[in-house]
Amino acid sequence: MSQKHSKISFNTQTSSFQCSGMFYPKKLTHTNRLPDSKARMVYNKKTKNGTTTIIQMNNILTQQHKDILDVILAKTKRLNDKKFVATITKYEILKQLGYDNPKNRYAWLNKKLKEIRQTFHEVEFRQSNGQRFIATVQTFTDIVHDDEKYLFIFDARYIHLFYTLQQSVDYKPLLADIIQIKDSVIKAVVRYCLMHKYKKSDLFEILKEVGYEVEDKKGRMARNIKKIFADNQKTLNRFNIKYDRKRNFITYNRKPLEDNGLIRVFKMSEKAMINENKEETWKYVFKPKN
């Protein structure tokens, strides 16, 4: 038996979310949470070169997990061709997340990091010519910590996956402003826009892209969403995002942010497993399968 959740496709038979973003845009509640062992979220991205499918297993990661990862990844440095590392204190992570008494949140942070580490990503890139590349990728290959500090060891393939497919830009100067956004749907839309050079689209189409589908465009939920975005125009303006409530349109242009040094598009070498021709890099990262 399957049921529809009002904000995202949800099926209890297949135990999966169908979502266009790797991080669910709302807090999971008793009405949409799955047992951890059955949780799956499917991410699909089509380009002229082929289709990438990512199945996120064991947990559904949210914008809250994304905040934590953004803080950690801002500290990441290359160790070798297969690993990246980041060293950061628990206090620093929680302080950047906006908690006034970080030491009271250590247990909560450990729980969220455990959820991230237990999450695996099955990745398949299928080229237009039919050739397939596959991999199973874990966020952290190891976490070493004492009472105060963490050492995170990342699989280089995850760094490739996280930046080239899901993010593709460095927005560290804007990270504090992003984390401070209280509404997770607005936060997801902001992150979505930052990935693009230019965006002009119906709000509901963008919401569908980030995994928050509004089925009744004239219903109460749609009206509430429009009000939330209209009320948060000042927040959106920080990221050069404009919302026209009358037309229900979102407009975004990256150039002013780039010109002011607030955002940087990644242009890294093939050896770093991240380059401008994103789909081509899959062949250097994942095993081909006929």
C-alpha positions, 0 to 999 in steps of 0.5 A: 500500500502506498501513500502520498506525502503532501510535500514529496513522493513517498512510497511505503512499499519501496521505502523510498523518497523520489527527490531531485536533491541529495538533502531533503528540504524539511525536517523528518517527522513521524508522518514521513520518517522511515526505519533507518534500515529501510530509508532510501532517497533517489536522486536523478540528474540528466544532462546532454552527456547522460544520466546520473542516479544516486540512491541514498541508503540507510538514512534520509539526510536533511538540510540540517545534515547539509549545514553540518557537512558544509561547516566540516567541508570548509575545513577540508584539505587533500591528504592524497589522491584517495583521501581528504581530511578535516580537523575541527572541534565539536565546539567550533562546529556547533558554534558555527551552527548557531548554538549559544551553549555548544557543550550542551549539544555534543550528544546531538552532534554525535548522533547527527554525524553517526547518521551521516556516516551510516548513509551510503550512496549507490551511484551510477552514471549512464552515458548517452552511448550506453556505457555505465560507471558505478560505485558505492560511496560513503561520506566519511571513511573514518571519524577519529575523535576525543572529548573535544575534537574530530578528525574526519577522513573523506573518500575523495570520490565523495568530495567529487560527488558532493561538489560536482554533482550537488554543489559545484560552487564554493560559497564559504563566505555566505555559509553563516548567512545560509545556516541562519535561515530558519525555514529549511525550504527557503534554505534548500531553494537558496542552495539550489539557486547558488548552484546555477549561473542564472535562474528564472523559474516558477517557484513551484518548479524549483520546489519540485527540483529540491524535493518539495512538490506542491500538488495543488497550486491553488490550495492552502499549502500553495498559499502558505508557501507563497506567503513564506517566500514573500515574508522572507524577501529580505533573506533572499535578497542577501543571495541576489534572489528575487521573488515575485509573488504576483507571478510566483517567479524566482529570479537569480543571477550569480554574477554579482555574488561572484564579482563581490567574492562571495561565491566561487565556481570550482575549476579544479584539475582532473587529478583532484577528481573535479573538473569543468567537464563533470560527467567525463570525470566519472570514468576516472572515479568509478568502475565501468560496467557493461 
